[in-house]
Amino acid sequence: MNLLDQLAEQHISRAIEAGQLSGLPGEGQPLALDDDRLVPAELRAGFRLLKNAGYLPPTVRLLSELRSVEQLLAQTIEPGTRRARRKRAAWLRLQLGEARGSRVAALLEQRR
């Protein structure tokens, strides 16, 4: 953490301790994360349409499925089920790692 981050954290901690950050409008409410200021204007409508339709890019969908299979595998005791889940996880890793040198492959390597 750099010096600027440390100073900011100190100021925030002091404000919390002094009660300056309680009772603010929106406190306890979820954040509105639909901020698309960084998306080029010509792409915003298309991205919003895909998001509202529940579309996920294939790599994100595969990573999500791999994560859930790995969690299930960690909780599985039965040998037959473990074998099937290991095969499914290996197949998902293969699908994600097809593009060698891709960002997805790098993410998979970091997780091991």
C-alpha positions in Angstrom: 0.0 0.0 0.0 1.5 3.3 -1.0 1.7 6.5 1.1 -1.4 8.1 -0.4 -3.5 4.9 0.2 -2.3 4.8 3.8 -3.2 8.5 4.3 -6.7 8.0 2.8 -7.3 4.9 5.0 -6.3 6.9 8.1 -8.7 9.7 7.3 -11.5 7.3 6.6 -10.8 5.4 9.8 -10.9 8.6 11.8 -14.1 9.7 10.2 -15.7 6.4 11.0 -14.6 6.5 14.6 -15.9 10.1 14.9 -19.3 9.0 13.5 -19.0 11.4 10.5 -19.9 8.6 8.0 -23.1 7.4 9.7 -26.5 8.6 8.9 -25.6 9.5 5.3 -28.2 9.2 2.6 -28.3 5.6 1.1 -26.5 4.1 4.1 -27.1 0.4 4.3 -28.4 0.3 0.7 -26.7 -1.7 -2.1 -24.5 0.3 -4.4 -25.8 1.2 -7.9 -23.1 -0.5 -10.0 -24.6 0.3 -13.4 -22.0 3.0 -14.0 -21.0 2.7 -17.6 -19.0 5.9 -17.9 -16.0 4.0 -19.1 -17.9 2.2 -21.9 -17.8 4.0 -25.2 -21.1 5.8 -25.9 -21.7 3.8 -29.1 -21.5 0.4 -27.2 -23.5 1.3 -24.1 -26.9 0.4 -25.5 -25.7 -3.0 -26.8 -23.9 -3.8 -23.6 -27.0 -2.9 -21.5 -29.2 -5.0 -23.7 -26.8 -8.1 -23.3 -26.6 -7.5 -19.6 -30.4 -7.2 -19.1 -30.9 -10.4 -21.2 -28.5 -12.3 -18.8 -25.9 -12.9 -21.4 -22.4 -13.9 -20.2 -19.4 -14.2 -22.4 -18.4 -17.9 -22.9 -15.2 -17.6 -21.0 -16.9 -16.0 -18.0 -19.6 -18.7 -18.1 -17.0 -21.5 -18.2 -14.9 -19.9 -15.4 -18.1 -19.7 -13.3 -18.9 -23.3 -14.0 -15.4 -24.4 -13.3 -15.4 -22.6 -9.9 -18.6 -24.3 -8.9 -17.4 -27.8 -10.0 -14.2 -27.3 -8.0 -16.2 -26.3 -4.9 -18.4 -29.4 -5.3 -15.3 -31.5 -5.8 -13.8 -30.3 -2.6 -17.0 -31.4 -0.7 -17.4 -34.8 -2.4 -16.5 -38.0 -0.7 -17.9 -40.7 -3.0 -15.2 -42.0 -5.4 -17.5 -42.3 -8.5 -18.8 -38.8 -8.1 -15.3 -37.4 -7.4 -14.1 -39.0 -10.6 -16.9 -37.6 -12.7 -16.4 -34.1 -11.2 -12.6 -34.3 -11.8 -13.3 -35.2 -15.5 -15.8 -32.3 -15.8 -13.2 -29.8 -14.3 -10.5 -31.1 -16.6 -12.8 -30.7 -19.6 -13.7 -27.1 -18.5 -10.0 -26.3 -18.1 -9.3 -27.7 -21.6 -12.1 -25.5 -23.0 -10.7 -22.4 -21.3 -7.1 -23.1 -22.0 -7.5 -23.8 -25.8 -6.1 -20.3 -26.6 -2.6 -20.7 -25.1 -1.2 -17.5 -23.8 -4.6 -16.0 -23.4 -5.6 -14.0 -20.3 -7.9 -16.9 -19.3 -5.1 -19.4 -19.5 -3.0 -17.1 -17.3 -5.8 -16.8 -14.8 -6.1 -20.6 -14.6 -2.3 -21.0 -14.0 -2.5 -18.4 -11.2 -5.2 -20.4 -9.5 -3.2 -23.7 -9.3 
